[in-house]
Amino acid sequence: MDKVSVSKKISTMGLVLIIFSTIFGISNSQTAFYQMGYSSILWYVLGAVLFFIPTSMMFAEFGSSYKDAHGGIYSWLENCIGKKWAFIGSFTWLAGWIITLVFMLTTMWIPLAVTISGHDTTGSWHIGSLDSTATVGVLGIIVIIAVTWLANHGMKSIASLSYFSGLIGIFDMAIFILLSIFVLAANHGHFAEPVTAQALVHSPNPAFQSPIAVFSFLVYAIFAYAGMETLGSITDNTKNPKKTFPRAVVIATIIMTVGYLVGILLCGISTNWLHTLSGSNVNLGNVRFALLTNLGYVFGHNFLHLSVSQSLIVGQWVTRITSLTGFLSYAGEFIFLTYAPIKSFIEGSPKELWPKRLTKINRFNVPANALWAQCFVIVLIIAGISFGGSSAQTFYTILTDMNNMTTAVPYLFLVVAFPIFKKRITQTSDNFVFYKNKWTTWITSIVTILALSFSIIFTTLQPLLQNDFQTAFWTLFGPVFFIIIAWIFYHRFQNRIPD
């Protein structure tokens, strides 16, 4: 990271905003409601209890103990499980964020389309003879090239954009909450989707009825909390990192967990699942905007007592405004994730494993060639998926599953490494220590490993049991492909690494 003066270093609340903009999205609650209805609440609680809270404290301990390490999770893993597995684990972790960038590049156009037209028109977009998914892919390729150029100019502009997008995200959530409260008041406390005991344990979505499909949702809940470890790369840019980093983690944990659960309940205030979300025109890419359009309509009709036509206009404008804020929030998160993971990995992993050109730092203290290499890989993945001829619904399902799987796998390396870290590292009174005895450490680690493992297994099995081999292939492609590439890289260049 760029060296900054103490007065310009990131404060606790500044770091909370960066965490919030990087991880939290009210759209995660809306996606959860679409897939599992109110029963997703149980899985988001499990995601927080079994993954987010324990791993956040683990990452806080890692970050506090390795506050001077620029290598992020590679530095954490190397001291616990050795160079080889540290490289493979952190390489797969980097791949997870690359897939996340691919997902964002291909879904960011939906809020832009809704901002302009009032509804999702990306299904009709085309450049020449290209269909809509290929057109979206081409636009994504153009954006990643432009953002890579911007990221090559350092952290200063990126940090300010992350602050801004964090504030935009809060504003976006405030609109959703306030309109939902007004609708609830107008409906005299009645929910459009009734809150019943059955609704809390049973999904209205036909795709989530089998036990395997239901258990596979845990990976979605885990993904909603993913990203805390990326902050390991900016500990040296925070004020008093020993205290600031863990404090910000705790604050962000509380805000995001409560925020997701409230967000799921808010969806049901204005939206009945069968009436609004069961149609084939709703998919994982545009469900957020279907919910917001309906919320605006119900707000106009039930609270403002407008006519049907006037309420439809209100629904369109609510969707346009929140789509614009969503697009801006997307942009800040996207730019930060283009920069931070690749920089921490290149800086922290052994330089001997890379061609010298990839480790070269430019005048902005950025590994420019590595960023361009990342850009090239992203372009190839986008081209491979978007030109594959899939329908929009299949396209977004593939991207979502591939994104979730590739993001979840690297956490196994980090959680497995944590008990070894506790055994090998002497933590002083200046370090943040949450796990104070070995039994707490081991029990928490084992439970978290089991939760991650089951979510990965069930996510893999679900498309196979439905004979959806295309989705199954791409779901497995991310982690398997990048683990193989990491293994090849390490074994090709391991003789260069000094003992």
Long-range contacts (C-beta under 8 A, 24 or more apart in sequence): 1-70, 1-155, 1-233, 1-234, 1-236, 1-237, 1-343, 1-365, 2-154, 2-155, 2-156, 2-237, 2-364, 2-365, 3-365, 4-237, 6-239, 9-237, 9-238, 9-239, 10-159, 10-234, 10-237, 10-238, 10-239, 10-244, 11-238, 11-239, 11-244, 12-239, 12-244, 12-247, 12-248, 12-251, 13-248, 14-163, 15-231, 15-234, 15-238, 15-244, 15-245, 15-248, 16-248, 16-251, 16-252, 16-255, 17-162, 17-163, 17-166, 17-167, 18-159, 18-162, 18-163, 18-166, 18-231, 18-234, 18-336, 19-227, 19-228, 19-231, 19-248, 19-249, 19-252, 20-166, 20-169, 20-170, 20-252, 20-255, 20-256, 21-162, 21-163, 21-165, 21-166, 21-168, 21-169, 21-329, 21-332, 21-333, 21-336, 22-162, 22-227, 22-230, 22-231, 22-333, 22-336, 22-337, 23-225, 23-226, 23-227, 23-228, 23-252, 23-256, 24-169, 24-252, 24-255, 24-256, 24-259, 24-260, 25-169, 25-224, 25-329, 26-169, 26-172, 26-173, 26-176, 26-259, 26-263, 27-288, 27-326, 28-224, 28-260, 28-263, 29-259, 29-260, 29-261, 29-262, 29-263, 29-264, 29-266, 29-267, 30-263, 30-267, 30-287, 30-288, 30-291, 31-220, 31-284, 31-287, 31-288, 32-220, 32-221, 32-224, 32-260, 32-264, 33-264, 33-267, 33-268, 33-271, 33-273, 33-291, 34-205, 34-273, 34-277, 34-282, 34-284, 34-287, 34-291, 35-203, 35-205, 35-207, 35-208, 35-217, 35-220, 36-203, 36-205, 36-208, 36-214, 36-217, 37-193, 37-199, 37-202, 37-203, 37-204, 37-205, 37-268, 37-273, 38-193, 38-195, 38-199, 38-200, 38-264, 38-265, 38-268, 39-199, 39-200, 39-201, 39-202, 39-203, 39-214, 40-203, 40-217, 40-221, 40-264, 41-200, 41-261, 41-264, 41-265, 42-200, 42-201, 43-217, 43-218, 43-220, 43-221, 44-221, 44-224, 44-257, 44-260, 44-261, 44-264, 45-261, 46-218, 46-221, 46-451, 47-218, 47-221, 47-222, 47-224, 47-225, 48-225, 48-253, 48-257, 48-260, 50-447, 50-448, 50-451, 51-221, 51-222, 51-225, 51-411, 51-448, 51-451, 51-452, 52-222, 52-225, 52-228, 52-253, 52-256, 52-257, 53-253, 53-257, 54-444, 54-445, 54-447, 54-448, 55-228, 55-229, 55-411, 55-414, 55-415, 55-448, 56-228, 56-249, 56-250, 56-252, 56-253, 57-246, 57-249, 57-434, 57-435, 58-414, 58-415, 58-418, 58-435, 59-228, 59-229, 59-231, 59-232, 59-249, 59-414, 60-245, 60-246, 60-249, 60-250, 60-432, 60-434, 61-246, 61-418, 61-421, 61-422, 61-427, 61-431, 61-432, 61-433, 61-434, 61-435, 62-232, 62-414, 62-418, 62-421, 63-231, 63-232, 63-235, 63-241, 63-245, 63-246, 64-241, 64-242, 64-245, 64-246, 64-431, 64-432, 65-421, 65-425, 65-427, 65-431, 66-232, 66-235, 67-235, 67-236, 67-241, 67-242, 67-245, 68-236, 69-232, 69-235, 69-348, 70-233, 70-236, 70-344, 70-347, 70-348, 71-344, 71-345, 71-347, 71-348, 71-349, 72-229, 72-230, 72-232, 72-233, 72-341, 72-344, 72-345, 72-347, 72-348, 73-229, 73-232, 73-344, 73-348, 73-410, 73-414, 74-344, 74-345, 74-348, 74-349, 75-232, 75-348, 76-232, 76-414, 76-417, 76-421, 77-413, 77-414, 77-417, 78-348, 79-421, 79-424, 79-425, 80-417, 80-418, 80-420, 80-421, 80-424, 81-413, 81-416, 81-417, 81-420, 83-350, 83-490, 83-497, 84-490, 84-494, 85-413, 86-349, 87-349, 87-350, 87-353, 87-486, 87-489, 87-490, 88-413, 88-483, 88-486, 88-487, 88-490, 89-410, 89-413, 89-414, 89-417, 90-345, 90-348, 90-349, 90-410, 90-413, 91-345, 91-349, 91-482, 91-483, 91-485, 91-486, 91-489, 92-406, 92-409, 92-410, 92-413, 92-479, 92-482, 92-483, 92-486, 93-229, 93-341, 93-345, 93-410, 93-413, 93-414, 94-341, 94-342, 94-345, 94-482, 95-406, 95-410, 95-478, 95-479, 95-481, 95-482, 96-226, 96-403, 96-406, 96-407, 96-408, 96-409, 96-410, 96-478, 96-479, 97-230, 97-337, 97-341, 97-407, 98-374, 98-377, 98-378, 98-381, 99-381, 99-402, 99-403, 99-406, 99-407, 99-478, 100-337, 100-403, 100-406, 100-407, 101-144, 101-334, 101-337, 101-338, 101-378, 102-140, 102-378, 102-381, 102-382, 102-385, 102-399, 102-403, 103-399, 103-400, 103-402, 103-403, 104-330, 104-333, 104-334, 104-337, 105-140, 105-141, 105-143, 105-144, 105-334, 105-378, 105-382, 106-136, 106-137, 106-140, 106-382, 106-385, 106-386, 106-395, 106-396, 106-399, 107-285, 107-396, 107-399, 108-140, 108-143, 108-327, 108-330, 108-331, 108-334, 109-136, 109-139, 109-140, 110-285, 110-286, 110-289, 110-323, 111-288, 111-289, 111-323, 111-324, 111-326, 111-327, 111-330, 112-323, 112-327, 114-286, 114-289, 114-319, 114-320, 114-323, 115-320, 115-323, 115-324, 115-327, 118-293, 118-316, 118-317, 118-319, 118-320, 119-289, 119-293, 119-316, 119-319, 120-285, 120-286, 120-289, 122-285, 122-286, 122-392, 123-392, 131-389, 132-392, 133-386, 133-387, 133-390, 133-391, 133-392, 133-395, 134-386, 134-387, 136-386, 137-382, 137-383, 137-385, 137-386, 137-387, 138-386, 140-382, 140-386, 141-379, 141-382, 141-383, 144-338, 144-375, 144-378, 144-379, 144-382, 145-375, 145-379, 147-334, 147-335, 147-338, 148-338, 148-371, 148-372, 148-374, 148-375, 150-335, 151-335, 151-338, 151-339, 151-366, 151-371, 152-362, 152-364, 152-366, 152-368, 152-371, 153-364, 153-366, 154-364, 154-365, 154-366, 155-234, 155-237, 155-339, 158-335, 158-336, 158-339, 159-237, 161-331, 161-332, 161-335, 161-336, 162-332, 162-333, 162-335, 162-336, 164-328, 164-332, 165-328, 165-329, 165-330, 165-331, 165-332, 165-333, 166-329, 166-332, 168-325, 168-328, 168-329, 168-332, 169-325, 169-329, 171-325, 172-322, 172-325, 172-326, 172-329, 173-259, 173-263, 175-318, 175-321, 175-322, 175-325, 176-263, 176-266, 176-292, 176-295, 176-322, 177-262, 177-266, 179-270, 179-295, 179-296, 179-299, 179-318, 180-266, 180-269, 180-270, 180-295, 182-299, 182-303, 183-269, 183-270, 183-295, 183-298, 183-299, 183-302, 183-303, 184-269, 185-303, 186-299, 186-302, 186-303, 187-269, 187-302, 191-268, 191-269, 192-268, 192-269, 192-270, 192-271, 192-272, 192-275, 192-298, 193-267, 193-268, 193-271, 193-272, 193-273, 194-268, 195-265, 195-268, 204-273, 204-274, 204-278, 205-273, 210-465, 212-458, 212-461, 212-462, 212-465, 213-458, 213-462, 215-454, 215-455, 215-458, 216-455, 216-458, 216-459, 216-461, 216-462, 218-451, 218-454, 218-455, 218-458, 219-404, 219-405, 219-408, 219-455, 219-456, 219-458, 219-459, 220-404, 222-404, 222-408, 222-411, 222-451, 222-452, 222-455, 223-403, 223-404, 223-407, 223-408, 224-260, 225-256, 226-407, 226-408, 226-411, 228-252, 229-411, 229-414, 230-337, 230-340, 230-341, 230-344, 232-344, 233-340, 233-341, 233-343, 233-344, 234-340, 242-430, 242-431, 242-432, 243-432, 245-432, 246-432, 246-434, 267-291, 270-294, 270-295, 270-298, 270-299, 271-295, 280-393, 283-392, 283-393, 283-396, 283-397, 284-393, 284-396, 284-397, 284-400, 285-392, 285-395, 285-396, 288-326, 289-319, 289-323, 292-318, 292-319, 292-322, 292-323, 293-318, 293-319, 338-371, 338-374, 339-366, 339-371, 342-367, 342-370, 342-371, 342-374, 343-367, 343-370, 343-371, 346-370, 350-496, 350-497, 352-493, 352-496, 352-497, 352-498, 353-489, 353-490, 353-493, 353-494, 353-496, 353-497, 354-493, 385-474, 388-470, 390-470, 394-470, 394-471, 397-471, 398-470, 398-471, 398-474, 398-475, 401-459, 401-463, 401-471, 401-474, 401-475, 402-474, 402-475, 402-477, 402-478, 403-478, 404-459, 405-456, 405-459, 405-460, 405-475, 405-476, 405-478, 405-479, 406-478, 406-479, 406-482, 408-452, 408-455, 408-456, 408-459, 409-456, 409-479, 409-483, 411-452, 412-449, 412-452, 412-453, 415-445, 415-448, 415-449, 415-452, 416-445, 416-449, 418-445, 419-445
